[in-house]
Amino acid sequence: MQISSNIASTNAATNSNTVKTNFTEKLSKEEASEIRAQITENANAYALKSANIQGNLVSKEVDFAEAYQDFQSFLGDIGYAGKPIAELSQEEAAALVADDGIFGISQTSERIANFVIAGAGGDEDRLRAGREGMLQGFKDAERMWGGELPEISQKTMQAALEMVDKEMHSLGYSILNQEV
């Protein structure tokens, strides 16, 4: 069973034939471990990509043309069909990271959290794995950035974590990791 970090594949209806639910079949320990690892890895990659895009848009020192190819397919996956990022003026880039912009805190945190929540399918271990992946992706982005990420990225990750925590709470799971 393969789970992808491709945004287009997060639609549960299109994946219902490849993901076993709690109500149809039981997973073996090996399958559950494999899925947990994939969710962690994919959430990590998704959070890393999101933080890097936000950081690049708010930084004045980034060569947008060089970074353009690295995330062009990601932009299409999340529904961005606007002007090429490398050609944006400073004002246009600012509009994309504004409160109501596609790369603003609200929309970006929703994409990250929804990716984890949809991938977990209500399973506690998968939600925890996705949450761990989000945190690791944020740490990886900070390491790549060379220190603390811009405030917008920090607020975005906090908002995404709160959404995942709220989902866990609504499903009756403790937000604290019981294994610690």
Backbone as a printed PyTorch tensor [residue, N CA C, xyz], in Angstrom:
tensor([[[  0.8560,  -1.1650,   0.0000],
         [  0.0000,   0.0000,   0.0000],
         [  0.8970,   1.2220,   0.0000]],

        [[  0.6740,   2.1740,  -0.8780],
         [  1.4970,   3.3740,  -0.9800],
         [  0.6440,   4.6030,  -0.7300]],

        [[  1.1100,   5.4820,   0.1390],
         [  0.4500,   6.7480,   0.4050],
         [  1.3730,   7.8260,  -0.1140]],

        [[  0.8390,   8.7750,  -0.8520],
         [  1.6590,   9.7910,  -1.4840],
         [  1.4400,  11.1480,  -0.8520]],

        [[  2.4710,  12.0030,  -0.9200],
         [  2.3170,  13.3750,  -0.4480],
         [  1.7550,  14.2620,  -1.5340]],

        [[  1.3710,  13.6800,  -2.6720],
         [  0.7500,  14.4340,  -3.7510],
         [ -0.6100,  14.9180,  -3.2720]],

        [[ -0.8200,  16.2110,  -3.3130],
         [ -2.0300,  16.8170,  -2.7770],
         [ -3.2770,  16.2830,  -3.4740]],

        [[ -3.1970,  16.0400,  -4.7550],
         [ -4.3650,  15.5900,  -5.4950],
         [ -4.8710,  14.2430,  -4.9930]],

        [[ -4.0280,  13.4800,  -4.3340],
         [ -4.4350,  12.1410,  -3.8990],
         [ -5.0660,  12.1210,  -2.5190]],

        [[ -5.3180,  13.2790,  -1.9110],
         [ -5.8800,  13.2810,  -0.5630],
         [ -7.3840,  13.1150,  -0.5450]],

        [[ -8.0320,  13.0880,  -1.6770],
         [ -9.4740,  12.9190,  -1.7260],
         [ -9.8180,  11.4840,  -1.3410]],

        [[-10.5080,  11.3320,  -0.2360],
         [-10.8250,   9.9920,   0.2800],
         [-11.6540,   9.1780,  -0.6980]],

        [[-12.5220,   9.8210,  -1.4470],
         [-13.3700,   9.0840,  -2.3820],
         [-12.5440,   8.4250,  -3.4770]],

        [[-11.5080,   9.0810,  -3.9440],
         [-10.7040,   8.5020,  -5.0150],
         [ -9.7500,   7.4530,  -4.4910]],

        [[ -9.4840,   7.4570,  -3.1860],
         [ -8.5520,   6.5030,  -2.6170],
         [ -9.2350,   5.3670,  -1.8830]],

        [[-10.5450,   5.3350,  -1.8690],
         [-11.2510,   4.3670,  -1.0520],
         [-10.9410,   2.9190,  -1.4330]],

        [[-10.4840,   2.6820,  -2.6390],
         [-10.1840,   1.3110,  -3.0330],
         [ -8.7600,   0.9070,  -2.6460]],

        [[ -7.9120,   1.8510,  -2.2080],
         [ -6.5450,   1.4980,  -1.8660],
         [ -6.2550,   1.6080,  -0.3820]],

        [[ -7.0920,   2.2830,   0.3720],
         [ -6.8790,   2.4370,   1.8000],
         [ -7.8860,   1.5930,   2.5520]],

        [[ -7.3890,   0.7510,   3.4230],
         [ -8.2700,  -0.0900,   4.2270],
         [ -8.8130,   0.7500,   5.3650]],

        [[-10.1020,   0.6690,   5.5970],
         [-10.6930,   1.4200,   6.7060],
         [-10.8190,   0.5120,   7.9090]],

        [[-11.1400,   1.1110,   9.0240],
         [-11.3150,   0.3380,  10.2460],
         [-12.5240,  -0.5830,  10.1660]],

        [[-13.3850,  -0.3600,   9.2090],
         [-14.6470,  -1.0910,   9.1540],
         [-14.6880,  -2.1970,   8.1020]],

        [[-13.6570,  -2.3160,   7.2670],
         [-13.7040,  -3.3350,   6.2290],
         [-12.7170,  -4.4620,   6.4780]],

        [[-11.4780,  -4.1450,   6.7690],
         [-10.4640,  -5.1580,   6.9780],
         [ -9.5400,  -4.7160,   8.0930]],

        [[ -8.9890,  -5.6770,   8.7780],
         [ -7.9850,  -5.3560,   9.7820],
         [ -6.6290,  -5.3060,   9.0990]],

        [[ -5.7970,  -4.3910,   9.5640],
         [ -4.4450,  -4.2680,   9.0410],
         [ -3.5080,  -5.1490,   9.8430]],

        [[ -2.5180,  -5.7000,   9.1720],
         [ -1.4840,  -6.4250,   9.8990],
         [ -0.5840,  -5.3990,  10.5780]],

        [[  0.2090,  -5.8320,  11.5350],
         [  1.1330,  -4.9290,  12.2190],
         [  2.1100,  -4.3210,  11.2120]],

        [[  2.5460,  -5.1110,  10.2460],
         [  3.4890,  -4.6240,   9.2440],
         [  2.8450,  -3.5420,   8.3730]],

        [[  1.5870,  -3.7660,   7.9570],
         [  0.8820,  -2.7710,   7.1590],
         [  0.6700,  -1.4890,   7.9520]],

        [[  0.2990,  -1.6230,   9.2030],
         [  0.0750,  -0.4510,  10.0440],
         [  1.3690,   0.3250,  10.2420]],

        [[  2.4640,  -0.3830,  10.4620],
         [  3.7620,   0.2920,  10.6210],
         [  4.1800,   0.9970,   9.3380]],

        [[  3.9520,   0.3520,   8.2080],
         [  4.2930,   0.9470,   6.9190],
         [  3.4620,   2.2080,   6.6610]],

        [[  2.1780,   2.1390,   6.9440],
         [  1.2990,   3.2960,   6.7410],
         [  1.6980,   4.4250,   7.6750]],

        [[  1.9800,   4.1100,   8.9270],
         [  2.3860,   5.1350,   9.8940],
         [  3.6580,   5.8280,   9.4180]],

        [[  4.6310,   5.0640,   8.9480],
         [  5.8840,   5.6440,   8.4620],
         [  5.6450,   6.5280,   7.2410]],

        [[  4.7720,   6.0840,   6.3390],
         [  4.4760,   6.8750,   5.1430],
         [  3.7490,   8.1720,   5.4970]],

        [[  2.8120,   8.1070,   6.4360],
         [  2.0960,   9.3160,   6.8480],
         [  3.0700,  10.3010,   7.4840]],

        [[  3.9460,   9.8140,   8.3500],
         [  4.9350,  10.6880,   8.9770],
         [  5.8190,  11.3340,   7.9210]],

        [[  6.3240,  10.5340,   7.0020],
         [  7.2010,  11.0490,   5.9440],
         [  6.4770,  12.0510,   5.0540]],

        [[  5.2580,  11.7510,   4.6700],
         [  4.5110,  12.6360,   3.7810],
         [  4.1040,  13.9350,   4.4670]],

        [[  3.7120,  13.8590,   5.7300],
         [  3.3800,  15.0790,   6.4650],
         [  4.6200,  15.9400,   6.6310]],

        [[  5.7490,  15.3000,   6.8710],
         [  7.0200,  16.0100,   6.9720],
         [  7.2980,  16.7490,   5.6640]],

        [[  7.1970,  16.0520,   4.5440],
         [  7.4680,  16.6670,   3.2430],
         [  6.4940,  17.8050,   2.9530]],

        [[  5.2440,  17.6100,   3.2880],
         [  4.2260,  18.6300,   3.0180],
         [  4.4810,  19.8830,   3.8460]],

        [[  4.7750,  19.6970,   5.1300],
         [  5.0590,  20.8420,   5.9940],
         [  6.3220,  21.5620,   5.5410]],

        [[  7.3300,  20.8010,   5.1540],
         [  8.5810,  21.3880,   4.6730],
         [  8.3420,  22.2190,   3.4200]],

        [[  7.6100,  21.6700,   2.4580],
         [  7.3130,  22.4120,   1.2260],
         [  6.5410,  23.6920,   1.5220]],

        [[  5.5450,  23.5930,   2.3830],
         [  4.7270,  24.7570,   2.7030],
         [  5.5450,  25.8460,   3.3860]],

        [[  6.3550,  25.4620,   4.3560],
         [  7.1790,  26.4450,   5.0670],
         [  8.1830,  27.0880,   4.1250]],

        [[  8.7680,  26.3110,   3.2250],
         [  9.7440,  26.8700,   2.2860],
         [  9.0980,  27.8600,   1.3330]],

        [[  7.9110,  27.5650,   0.8490],
         [  7.2310,  28.4930,  -0.0620],
         [  6.9210,  29.7890,   0.6640]],

        [[  6.3700,  29.6900,   1.8760],
         [  6.0780,  30.9100,   2.6250],
         [  7.3520,  31.7100,   2.8790]],

        [[  8.3920,  31.0300,   3.2980],
         [  9.6490,  31.7210,   3.5790],
         [ 10.2200,  32.3950,   2.3560]],

        [[ 10.1460,  31.7340,   1.2100],
         [ 10.6640,  32.3140,  -0.0260],
         [  9.8690,  33.5360,  -0.4490]],

        [[  8.5730,  33.5280,  -0.2210],
         [  7.7560,  34.6600,  -0.6420],
         [  7.9610,  35.8880,   0.2350]],

        [[  8.2990,  35.6950,   1.5170],
         [  8.4850,  36.8610,   2.3740],
         [  9.9330,  37.3380,   2.3990]],

        [[ 10.8550,  36.5440,   1.9190],
         [ 12.2580,  36.9280,   1.8990],
         [ 12.5730,  37.7530,   0.6650]],

        [[ 13.3260,  38.7910,   0.8490],
         [ 13.7210,  39.6460,  -0.2780],
         [ 15.0160,  39.1480,  -0.9040]],

        [[ 15.6940,  38.1920,  -0.2630],
         [ 17.0040,  37.7480,  -0.7150],
         [ 16.9560,  36.4660,  -1.5500]],

        [[ 15.7980,  35.9050,  -1.7860],
         [ 15.6790,  34.6390,  -2.5010],
         [ 15.6310,  34.8830,  -3.9980]],

        [[ 16.3580,  34.0610,  -4.7460],
         [ 16.3040,  34.1080,  -6.1990],
         [ 15.1120,  33.2570,  -6.6320]],

        [[ 13.9720,  33.9110,  -6.9110],
         [ 12.7440,  33.1880,  -7.2300],
         [ 12.8920,  32.3160,  -8.4760]],

        [[ 13.6340,  32.7830,  -9.4620],
         [ 13.7880,  32.0120, -10.7000],
         [ 14.4580,  30.6710, -10.4250]],

        [[ 15.4410,  30.6580,  -9.5260],
         [ 16.1530,  29.4190,  -9.1950],
         [ 15.2460,  28.4420,  -8.4450]],

        [[ 14.4520,  28.9550,  -7.5200],
         [ 13.5830,  28.1020,  -6.7110],
         [ 12.3080,  27.6920,  -7.4540]],

        [[ 11.9830,  28.3510,  -8.5170],
         [ 10.7270,  28.1620,  -9.2410],
         [ 10.4870,  26.7110,  -9.6500]],

        [[ 11.4550,  26.0730, -10.2470],
         [ 11.2800,  24.7060, -10.7330],
         [ 11.0470,  23.7010,  -9.5950]],

        [[ 11.6120,  23.9660,  -8.4450],
         [ 11.4920,  23.0380,  -7.3210],
         [ 10.0770,  22.8940,  -6.7870]],

        [[  9.3070,  23.9440,  -6.8550],
         [  7.9630,  23.8230,  -6.2920],
         [  6.8450,  24.1060,  -7.2830]],

        [[  7.1350,  24.1680,  -8.5720],
         [  6.0980,  24.4490,  -9.5580],
         [  4.9850,  23.3980,  -9.5540]],

        [[  5.3440,  22.1360,  -9.4990],
         [  4.3040,  21.0950,  -9.4840],
         [  3.5130,  21.1380,  -8.1800]],

        [[  4.1740,  21.4660,  -7.0830],
         [  3.4920,  21.6100,  -5.8050],
         [  2.4430,  22.7120,  -5.8840]],

        [[  2.7830,  23.8060,  -6.5220],
         [  1.8330,  24.9120,  -6.6640],
         [  0.5800,  24.4650,  -7.4140]],

        [[  0.7710,  23.7260,  -8.4820],
         [ -0.3720,  23.2090,  -9.2340],
         [ -1.2050,  22.2490,  -8.4150]],

        [[ -0.5500,  21.4290,  -7.6100],
         [ -1.2550,  20.4630,  -6.7750],
         [ -2.1730,  21.1270,  -5.7560]],

        [[ -1.7860,  22.2830,  -5.2550],
         [ -2.6170,  22.9470,  -4.2520],
         [ -3.5860,  23.9470,  -4.8730]],

        [[ -3.5880,  24.0450,  -6.1930],
         [ -4.5750,  24.8800,  -6.8630],
         [ -4.1040,  26.2600,  -7.2600]],

        [[ -2.8210,  26.5480,  -7.1380],
         [ -2.3300,  27.8610,  -7.5520],
         [ -2.1760,  27.8670,  -9.0660]],

        [[ -2.9030,  28.7700,  -9.7010],
         [ -2.8350,  28.8780, -11.1610],
         [ -2.5260,  30.3170, -11.5660]],

        [[ -1.9550,  31.0770, -10.6580],
         [ -1.6670,  32.4790, -10.9280],
         [ -0.3930,  32.6840, -11.7150]],

        [[  0.0280,  33.8970, -11.6980],
         [  1.2490,  34.3300, -12.3760],
         [  2.4380,  33.5110, -11.8620]],

        [[  3.3820,  33.1770, -12.7310],
         [  4.5590,  32.4410, -12.2500],
         [  5.2310,  33.1720, -11.0870]],

        [[  5.5920,  32.4170, -10.0660],
         [  6.1560,  32.9840,  -8.8480],
         [  7.3850,  33.8380,  -9.1480]],

        [[  8.2110,  33.3920, -10.0710],
         [  9.4440,  34.1170, -10.3980],
         [  9.1650,  35.4880, -10.9990]],

        [[  7.9640,  35.7020, -11.4860],
         [  7.6240,  36.9730, -12.1390],
         [  6.7850,  37.8980, -11.2560]],

        [[  6.5490,  37.5250, -10.0160],
         [  5.7190,  38.3330,  -9.1300],
         [  6.4640,  39.5820,  -8.6700]],

        [[  5.7360,  40.6640,  -8.5840],
         [  6.2880,  41.8640,  -7.9620],
         [  6.2380,  41.6540,  -6.4510]],

        [[  6.8920,  42.5260,  -5.7120],
         [  6.8710,  42.4210,  -4.2570],
         [  5.4440,  42.5590,  -3.7280]],

        [[  4.6550,  43.4180,  -4.3400],
         [  3.2630,  43.6120,  -3.9150],
         [  2.4200,  42.3670,  -4.2040]],

        [[  2.6340,  41.7520,  -5.3570],
         [  1.8790,  40.5380,  -5.7010],
         [  2.2420,  39.3830,  -4.7660]],

        [[  3.5220,  39.2590,  -4.4410],
         [  3.9500,  38.2170,  -3.5070],
         [  3.3400,  38.4610,  -2.1230]],

        [[  3.3100,  39.7230,  -1.7070],
         [  2.7190,  40.0580,  -0.4150],
         [  1.2410,  39.6920,  -0.3810]],

        [[  0.5420,  39.8720,  -1.5040],
         [ -0.8780,  39.5340,  -1.5620],
         [ -1.0860,  38.0180,  -1.4050]],

        [[ -0.1640,  37.2220,  -1.9120],
         [ -0.2910,  35.7650,  -1.8040],
         [ -0.1370,  35.2810,  -0.3650]],

        [[  0.6600,  35.9950,   0.4460],
         [  0.8490,  35.5830,   1.8400],
         [ -0.0070,  36.3910,   2.8110]],

        [[ -0.8740,  37.2370,   2.2810],
         [ -1.7940,  38.0040,   3.1300],
         [ -2.7790,  37.0520,   3.8030]],

        [[ -3.5240,  37.5650,   4.7640],
         [ -4.4640,  36.7280,   5.5170],
         [ -5.3750,  35.8920,   4.6270]],

        [[ -5.8620,  36.4690,   3.5380],
         [ -6.7800,  35.7490,   2.6580],
         [ -6.0820,  35.1820,   1.4210]],

        [[ -4.7600,  35.2230,   1.3770],
         [ -4.0020,  34.7290,   0.2290],
         [ -3.8320,  33.2190,   0.2480]],

        [[ -3.5710,  32.6460,  -0.9030],
         [ -3.4300,  31.1870,  -1.0270],
         [ -2.2670,  30.6560,  -0.1960]],

        [[ -1.2530,  31.4820,   0.0530],
         [ -0.1280,  31.0700,   0.8870],
         [ -0.1530,  31.7510,   2.2520]],

        [[ -1.2920,  32.3320,   2.6160],
         [ -1.4580,  32.9490,   3.9250],
         [ -1.5850,  31.8890,   5.0070]],

        [[ -1.5840,  32.3310,   6.2270],
         [ -1.6250,  31.4270,   7.3800],
         [ -2.8580,  30.5210,   7.3360]],

        [[ -4.0100,  31.0870,   7.0860],
         [ -5.2570,  30.3210,   7.1420],
         [ -5.2910,  29.1880,   6.1110]],

        [[ -5.0930,  29.5400,   4.8370],
         [ -5.2040,  28.5180,   3.7940],
         [ -4.0740,  27.4880,   3.8660]],

        [[ -2.8660,  27.9230,   4.1740],
         [ -1.7400,  26.9900,   4.2330],
         [ -1.8830,  26.0420,   5.4180]],

        [[ -2.2590,  26.5700,   6.5740],
         [ -2.4220,  25.6920,   7.7440],
         [ -3.5680,  24.6950,   7.5200]],

        [[ -4.6350,  25.1440,   6.8580],
         [ -5.7390,  24.2240,   6.5430],
         [ -5.2780,  23.1080,   5.6160]],

        [[ -4.4740,  23.4440,   4.6030],
         [ -3.9830,  22.4050,   3.6830],
         [ -3.1240,  21.3860,   4.4240]],

        [[ -2.2260,  21.8740,   5.2730],
         [ -1.3470,  20.9630,   6.0110],
         [ -2.1700,  20.0690,   6.9380]],

        [[ -3.0270,  20.6720,   7.7530],
         [ -3.8350,  19.9040,   8.7040],
         [ -4.7710,  18.9360,   7.9860]],

        [[ -5.4380,  19.3960,   6.9260],
         [ -6.3580,  18.5240,   6.1970],
         [ -5.6330,  17.3570,   5.5440]],

        [[ -4.4130,  17.5770,   5.1080],
         [ -3.6140,  16.4920,   4.5380],
         [ -3.3980,  15.4010,   5.5900]],

        [[ -3.0250,  15.7940,   6.7870],
         [ -2.7850,  14.8370,   7.8690],
         [ -4.0860,  14.1740,   8.2910]],

        [[ -5.1260,  14.9610,   8.4790],
         [ -6.4140,  14.4240,   8.9430],
         [ -6.9990,  13.4480,   7.9190]],

        [[ -6.9740,  13.8210,   6.6570],
         [ -7.5110,  12.9240,   5.6170],
         [ -6.6820,  11.6480,   5.5170]],

        [[ -5.3670,  11.7870,   5.6020],
         [ -4.4970,  10.6110,   5.5200],
         [ -4.6530,   9.6750,   6.6980]],

        [[ -5.0280,  10.2170,   7.8480],
         [ -5.1730,   9.4040,   9.0500],
         [ -6.4820,   8.6340,   9.0730]],

        [[ -7.4980,   9.1510,   8.4150],
         [ -8.7760,   8.4530,   8.3780],
         [ -9.3640,   8.1790,   9.7570]],

        [[ -9.1050,   9.0490,  10.7220],
         [ -9.6530,   8.8790,  12.0590],
         [ -8.8530,   7.9720,  12.9720]],

        [[ -7.7650,   7.3980,  12.4830],
         [ -6.9470,   6.4890,  13.2680],
         [ -5.9740,   7.2810,  14.1540]],

        [[ -5.9660,   6.9770,  15.4390],
         [ -5.1380,   7.7210,  16.3980],
         [ -3.6550,   7.6410,  16.0590]],

        [[ -3.1550,   6.4530,  15.7840],
         [ -1.7220,   6.3130,  15.4780],
         [ -1.3400,   7.0910,  14.2250]],

        [[ -2.2090,   7.0840,  13.2400],
         [ -1.9230,   7.8240,  12.0020],
         [ -1.9620,   9.3350,  12.2370]],

        [[ -2.9000,   9.7890,  13.0730],
         [ -2.9380,  11.2130,  13.4020],
         [ -1.6590,  11.6240,  14.1220]],

        [[ -1.2210,  10.7980,  15.0550],
         [  0.0230,  11.0950,  15.7760],
         [  1.2150,  11.0920,  14.8200]],

        [[  1.2380,  10.1340,  13.9070],
         [  2.3450,  10.0620,  12.9440],
         [  2.3560,  11.2970,  12.0480]],

        [[  1.1920,  11.7120,  11.6000],
         [  1.1050,  12.9060,  10.7720],
         [  1.5240,  14.1490,  11.5270]],

        [[  1.1280,  14.2430,  12.7730],
         [  1.5140,  15.3850,  13.6150],
         [  3.0310,  15.4060,  13.8010]],

        [[  3.6120,  14.2380,  14.0650],
         [  5.0680,  14.1370,  14.1940],
         [  5.7570,  14.5600,  12.8990]],

        [[  5.1810,  14.1490,  11.7750],
         [  5.7490,  14.5230,  10.4760],
         [  5.6960,  16.0280,  10.2390]],

        [[  4.5920,  16.6460,  10.6670],
         [  4.4740,  18.1000,  10.5380],
         [  5.5870,  18.7890,  11.3250]],

        [[  5.7840,  18.3640,  12.5620],
         [  6.8080,  18.9690,  13.4070],
         [  8.2030,  18.7570,  12.8250]],

        [[  8.4510,  17.5470,  12.3140],
         [  9.7620,  17.2620,  11.7310],
         [  9.9780,  18.0910,  10.4650]],

        [[  8.9360,  18.2390,   9.6530],
         [  9.0510,  19.0620,   8.4510],
         [  9.3700,  20.5100,   8.7820]],

        [[  8.7590,  21.0100,   9.8360],
         [  9.0240,  22.3770,  10.2880],
         [ 10.4760,  22.5030,  10.7580]],

        [[ 10.9550,  21.5090,  11.5250],
         [ 12.3490,  21.5260,  11.9820],
         [ 13.3110,  21.4550,  10.7940]],

        [[ 12.9880,  20.6120,   9.8110],
         [ 13.8280,  20.5020,   8.6200],
         [ 13.8710,  21.8240,   7.8570]],

        [[ 12.7160,  22.4840,   7.7730],
         [ 12.6600,  23.7780,   7.0810],
         [ 13.5150,  24.8120,   7.8170]],

        [[ 13.4800,  24.7980,   9.1380],
         [ 14.3160,  25.7250,   9.9120],
         [ 15.7960,  25.4530,   9.6660]],

        [[ 16.1660,  24.1900,   9.6320],
         [ 17.5640,  23.8300,   9.3830],
         [ 17.9920,  24.3130,   7.9950]],

        [[ 17.1300,  24.1010,   6.9990],
         [ 17.4490,  24.5480,   5.6390],
         [ 17.4950,  26.0740,   5.5610]],

        [[ 16.6380,  26.7180,   6.3030],
         [ 16.5600,  28.1760,   6.3130],
         [ 17.7870,  28.7750,   7.0020]],

        [[ 18.3880,  28.0000,   7.9080],
         [ 19.5570,  28.4870,   8.6220],
         [ 19.2090,  29.1460,   9.9350]],

        [[ 18.0820,  28.8320,  10.4880],
         [ 17.6520,  29.4090,  11.7570],
         [ 16.1470,  29.4800,  11.8230]],

        [[ 15.6790,  30.3780,  12.6530],
         [ 14.2400,  30.5260,  12.8600],
         [ 13.5500,  30.9780,  11.5670]],

        [[ 12.4370,  30.3150,  11.2480],
         [ 11.6630,  30.6730,  10.0600],
         [ 10.9270,  31.9880,  10.2790]],

        [[ 10.4800,  32.6210,   9.1970],
         [  9.7000,  33.8550,   9.3460],
         [  8.4560,  33.6190,  10.2050]],

        [[  7.9740,  34.6740,  10.7950],
         [  6.8170,  34.6130,  11.6880],
         [  5.6100,  33.9510,  11.0220]],

        [[  5.3890,  34.2100,   9.7390],
         [  4.2410,  33.6290,   9.0410],
         [  4.3100,  32.1010,   9.0540]],

        [[  5.4900,  31.5440,   8.8820],
         [  5.6500,  30.0880,   8.8960],
         [  5.4120,  29.5320,  10.2900]],

        [[  5.8960,  30.2270,  11.3080],
         [  5.6900,  29.7780,  12.6810],
         [  4.1980,  29.7920,  13.0370]],

        [[  3.5090,  30.8660,  12.6580],
         [  2.0710,  30.9540,  12.9380],
         [  1.2840,  29.9040,  12.1470]],

        [[  1.7140,  29.6370,  10.9270],
         [  1.0510,  28.6280,  10.0990],
         [  1.1810,  27.2490,  10.7310]],

        [[  2.3780,  26.9050,  11.1730],
         [  2.5730,  25.5910,  11.7750],
         [  1.7820,  25.4870,  13.0700]],

        [[  1.7510,  26.5420,  13.8490],
         [  0.9730,  26.5230,  15.0910],
         [ -0.5170,  26.3030,  14.7880]],

        [[ -1.0220,  27.0010,  13.7870],
         [ -2.4420,  26.8540,  13.4220],
         [ -2.7310,  25.4380,  12.9200]],

        [[ -1.8340,  24.8650,  12.1240],
         [ -2.0300,  23.5040,  11.6140],
         [ -2.0090,  22.4920,  12.7520]],

        [[ -1.0800,  22.6570,  13.6810],
         [ -1.0170,  21.7610,  14.8360],
         [ -2.2890,  21.8500,  15.6670]],

        [[ -2.7960,  23.0630,  15.8520],
         [ -4.0340,  23.2290,  16.6120],
         [ -5.2040,  22.5210,  15.9360]],

        [[ -5.2550,  22.5580,  14.6040],
         [ -6.3410,  21.8750,  13.8810],
         [ -6.2450,  20.3630,  14.0500]],

        [[ -5.0320,  19.8150,  13.9620],
         [ -4.8570,  18.3730,  14.1500],
         [ -5.1820,  17.9970,  15.5940]],

        [[ -4.7150,  18.8040,  16.5480],
         [ -5.0200,  18.5410,  17.9600],
         [ -6.5240,  18.5880,  18.2090]],

        [[ -7.1980,  19.5460,  17.6030],
         [ -8.6550,  19.6640,  17.7630],
         [ -9.3540,  18.4230,  17.1850]],

        [[ -8.8870,  17.9370,  16.0410],
         [ -9.4520,  16.7310,  15.4440],
         [ -9.2340,  15.5310,  16.3620]],

        [[ -8.0360,  15.4110,  16.9110],
         [ -7.7540,  14.3060,  17.8320],
         [ -8.6810,  14.3800,  19.0470]],

        [[ -8.8340,  15.5740,  19.5910],
         [ -9.7020,  15.7580,  20.7540],
         [-11.1510,  15.4110,  20.4050]],

        [[-11.6130,  15.8420,  19.2280],
         [-13.0070,  15.5720,  18.8360],
         [-13.2690,  14.0810,  18.6400]],

        [[-12.2070,  13.3250,  18.3350],
         [-12.3370,  11.8770,  18.1810],
         [-12.1390,  11.1410,  19.5060]],

        [[-11.8820,  11.9020,  20.5720],
         [-11.7390,  11.3010,  21.8870],
         [-10.3330,  10.8640,  22.2300]],

        [[ -9.3430,  11.3000,  21.4580],
         [ -7.9570,  10.9220,  21.7190],
         [ -7.2860,  12.0030,  22.5520]],

        [[ -6.4430,  11.5640,  23.4630],
         [ -5.6650,  12.5130,  24.2430],
         [ -4.6430,  13.1660,  23.3260]],

        [[ -4.4660,  14.4330,  23.5020],
         [ -3.4840,  15.1360,  22.6870],
         [ -2.0690,  14.7910,  23.1490]],

        [[ -1.9330,  14.4230,  24.4130],
         [ -0.6380,  14.0120,  24.9270],
         [ -0.3320,  12.6100,  24.4450]],

        [[  0.9130,  12.3710,  24.0870],
         [  1.3310,  11.0460,  23.6410],
         [  1.4130,  10.1320,  24.8570]],

        [[  0.6090,   9.0780,  24.8570],
         [  0.5310,   8.1690,  25.9860],
         [  1.8080,   7.3140,  26.1310]],

        [[  2.6180,   7.2110,  25.0680],
         [  3.8090,   6.3670,  25.0960],
         [  4.9730,   7.0300,  25.8080]],

        [[  4.9060,   8.3240,  26.0410],
         [  6.0210,   9.0470,  26.6430],
         [  6.1850,   8.6890,  28.0950]]])
